[in-house]
Amino acid sequence: MLAAPAHIELYWYLIEPLLDRSTREAMHGEFDIADLKALALAGKAHIFVLTNDKTGTNPDRSVSLALAAELVVYPKFPALNIIALGGNNLGMAHRKFWKQFCGWAYMNGVRTIEGWVSPGMQRLLERFGFKQIYSHMRFELTEI
């Protein structure tokens, strides 16, 4: 996890192209990539990356996967809401790092990981054990 604003700034040029498609194509006006960076810098979103750079000093650093999430404090069921995801080889990342990610989340008080997703992403996430709980509905006031 990129815990400090300096780390977000250091990696942003690698993260932005990975998360930009998610914010452009999967979002419906909630926020854009600039808003996501602002949320992360303000500590309201957390950015997780898979990188070849363990120290922040590798001149050939790369990021193969980026995930943005926010803590949602439901009174009885704290959650980590995935708000953007991008990169390649999600299957490998899931096999190699999912248990550690879940462990980190649990140790930080999270009891469920969730996300509002498109039907295509729903089918993908079901392979990883996610289950549909709700159907999200919206009524646009701007169109009245």
N, C-alpha and C positions, 0 to 999 in steps of 0.2 A: 504494500500500500504506500502511496506517496503521501506521507503524513504532513509535510511542511509545504507552505506556498513556494519556497525555493525549489523543492523537488518537482512540483507541478510545472513551474516555469521551465525548469531544465528539460523536462520530457515532453512538454506540450506540443512541440513541432512534430513529434512522432505519434502522439496520442490523437491529435486533432483529426488527421485523415481517417483514422480507424473509427472514431466516434461520430464523425460528421455525417456519414451515410445514415447511421442509426437516428440521428436527430432530424435529418431532412426527410427520410422516407418513412420512419416508424412513428414519429411524433405527429400530432395533429394541432400544432400551434401552441403547445404547452411551453416550450422553450426551444432555443436554437443552440448551436455550438458555442457561441460567445456567452450565452447565459449559463451553459454548463460549466465553462471555465470559471466564471464569476462565482457560481455556487461552490465549486471546489476550492477556490482561493479563500472564500468566506468560511470554509469548514462545514458547509451545509450539504455537500456531496463528497463522497470518498472515491478516489480513483485508484484502481488496482491495475497493475500491468505485469505482463510476462516479458522480461527483457533479458538480454545477454550481458547486462551491465550490473555487476554486484556492488560497485563502489560509487557510481555516478561520475566516473572519470574516463570511461572507455570512449575514445574518440570515434569508434565505429559502433556506438550503441545502436541498438534496434529494439523495437517493441513489436511483438507478434500478436498480442491480444491486450485490449484495454476494456475495462469494465467500470462504469460509474454507478454508484449506489447511494441511497440515502437511508438513514435510520428513520423508522416510523415507530413512534412510541404509542402503540395502542395500550390502554390501561392494563390489560391483562395478558398481552401477547406481543411483545416487542418484535419488530420485523426489520429486515433489511430489504428494501425495495430496489431492484435493479432498474435503473432508468435509462441506461445506454450500454451497448455492448458492440464491440467490433474487433475484427482481426481475422486470423486464419487458424485452421486446425483446432476448432473448438472441441472436437472429440478427444484429441490428444491432451489438451489442457484439462479437460474434465477428468480423464483417467489419472493424470499425473498430479493434479493440484486440488481437486474438489474436496477431498477429505480434509486437507489442511485449511482450506478456505472456510469450510463449515466449522472446523474446530476454532478458528480465529473468531468467527461470528458468535459461536456459542459462548466462548470465554468472555466476550464483550456484551453479553446479555441478550443477544438475539435468539429468538425461539422459532423463527420461520424466515425463509427467504422467498420473496415474491416478486412479481413483475406484471405490469400490464402489457400484454403482447398481442401481436397480430396473429391470425390463424396459422400462418406459416411458422412463425417462431414458436407458437404453442405446440405444433406437431414435433418440432425439434426438441423442445424442452421436455416433452412427455417421455422421450427416450432416456432422459436423465433423471426421471423420477418425479418431475413436477406434475401436479394434478390441477385441473380446473376447479376453482372454488366458486367464483362469481362470474357473471357476465357484466361487463362494464357498459353502462348506457350513458348517453349524453344528449342534452337538448340545447341547441345553440341559440342563445338570446340575441346574438348579433344578426341573425337572419330574420328576425320578426319585423 
